[in-house]
Amino acid sequence: MLYSWRTIEQIRKENLELYIKHIDYGVLGSYNKDLYVSNTLPSSTNQYIYDFKNNKKLKSIKLKRG
């Protein structure tokens, strides 16, 4: 899992794909505490989960607390 303030577009523009070729998923985008949502991954609405192997954004994950 990669956590980065960069977006997939920035990763591609900066030719950083070589460094992530062995990573399956990433949480991309900078964290913004004003957009915080509790019990989710990623934890701010401007971030997203990216599947590098299938080249697509995934839905946020609702975390169960118990």
Secondary structure, 3 states (H helix, E strand, C coil): CEEECCCHHHHHHCCCHHHHCCCCEEEECCCCHHHECCCEECCECCCEEEECCCCEEECCEECCCC
